[in-house]
Amino acid sequence: MTNAKVAIITPSYRNDFENAVDLCRSIDTFCQFDFEHLVIVPQSDMKLFASLQGPRRRVMARESILRPHGFIRLPVPTIIKLPFGKTLRLREQYYLPGVGRISGWLVQQIVKLCAGDLTKADIFIFADSDVFLVRPFSLEALQSGGQLILQQHVRGRDLDTHRLWRKTAHELLGVGKPWETEHFNYIGQLIPWDRATLDGLIRRIQSVKGPDWQRAIAKAKTVSEYILYGEYVVEIAAVAEPRPIKDMKLANSVWSPDAVIDVEAIIAAMEPENIAVHIQSTNPLPIAERRAAIATISGRVLDPQVA
């Protein structure tokens, strides 16, 4: 995969625009390979995100990907103003004839699984807009023996939702019942897929559920695209051809409901394999403080001698 074409794919929307700006800046700074960056946003946000476009970056409307498959975005509000200046954020809602209402969360999984239709790249790397790179990023970090590594996170939590997503994946793939306990998962940031494996995954779903694989996933209602891809590799693809599988995370994820983050704790938790930090976008940290934290983390990670 030395000369592989790479596409970085980022689903986003207007509330995460400033985060997306920081992600784009970090990608341009730290990526050590040629890439195409696709930023996928609602049609209504295209004008806002247009400023991010450039020679290696293009902004796409989510509706342009979904409409050919029959998905219709419903005209429902995504932000509701509450008393005392507070707001309630709601996910987009879509409608698929014969299936009914579909959440924007599930639609986002389908958009990622459409990656092969969006670009001619051989490798797809998924990076949410609330991620930022802090170390040089080379393709060698993703590969072993010329093959893409499947990131299998043994340190994951045993959650009911994860077990449900694995059960759904097995139903879509037509394989045996999964374990009752979650020993690992594939959910994270900077997750790489390769085109040949994604094509095989789609063909497998079609062989089990019929040619309209998008509809099959929409009917399933609860799907994790990363668990679906990972289970396909482990249960099907790797049986025919061994694949490199490794317990690794390229991003150090920070989840906190508070409007404060512990920069020192983030830096202390950085593993050598972590080339990025993920500060969940639902964290109510003001953008100026977030950027100050990014600057501190980036500087300290690159030069540990900096106080």
C-alpha positions, 0 to 999 in steps of 0.5 A: 500500500506504499502508493495508495491513494488516501481520503480522509472523511469528516462528517460535520455540521455548523455547530462544529465548524470551528472544530472543523477549522482546527482539524483541517489545520492540523491535517495540513500540518501533520499528514506526511502523505498525499491525501484528499479530504472530504468534509460532508455537511448538510446542504444548508451548511455548504456556504459556511464550510465553503471557506475550507475548500482547497486543492486537497479538500472539498466540501460535499452535501450529505443530501447529494449522497443520500438522495439517490438512495431514496432518503429524504431529509425532514424539515424538523428543527435541530436546535430548540431554544430553551429558557434562560438562554439554553438550547437543545440540540436535536439530530437531523431526521430523514425519511425512507419510503417503506422504512419510515423515519430514520435518525441523522445518527444512523444516516451518518453510518450509511454515509460512511459506508458509501465512501467507495462512491465518493472518492477513488481512494484506496484507503479511507480514514474517518476523522470527526471534526472534534479531533485534532492531530498533534503528531506527524501522521504517516501511513506506516502508522496504519499498516503492518506487512503492507496491509491495513491494521484493523484497530481492535480496542481491547480496552473498550467498555462492556456496554449494552449498546455495543453488544446490540451493535455487534448483534446487528452486525452479525445479522446483517452479515449472516454469521453466528450469534456474537458473545454475550460479553463484549471483549473488544470493539472497533469504535474510535477516531482516525479509523482506517478502512480499505476499499477492497474490504469495504467492497467485500462488506457491501457485497456480503450484506447484499448476499444476505439482505438483498441488493439495496444494502442502504435499506437493509441498514436503515431497517436495522435501526441500530448500527455501528459502522465500525463494529460492522466493518470490524466484525466483517474482517474478523468473521469473514475476510480474515478467515480467507486471508489473515489480516493484521489486528492490533489493540491500538488507538490513534487518538486519545479521546477525552469525554467530559460533561464539564466546561473544563478539561484537564490538559495535564491529564490529557498529556500524561495519558498520551501513548506513543501511538496517539497521534491525535486528541479527541475532545468530544464536541458536546463538551461545553468548552468555549472555543478560545479555551479549547484552542488554548488547550490544543496549543498547549497539548500540541506543544508539549507532545511535540516537545516534552521539555516545554513547561 
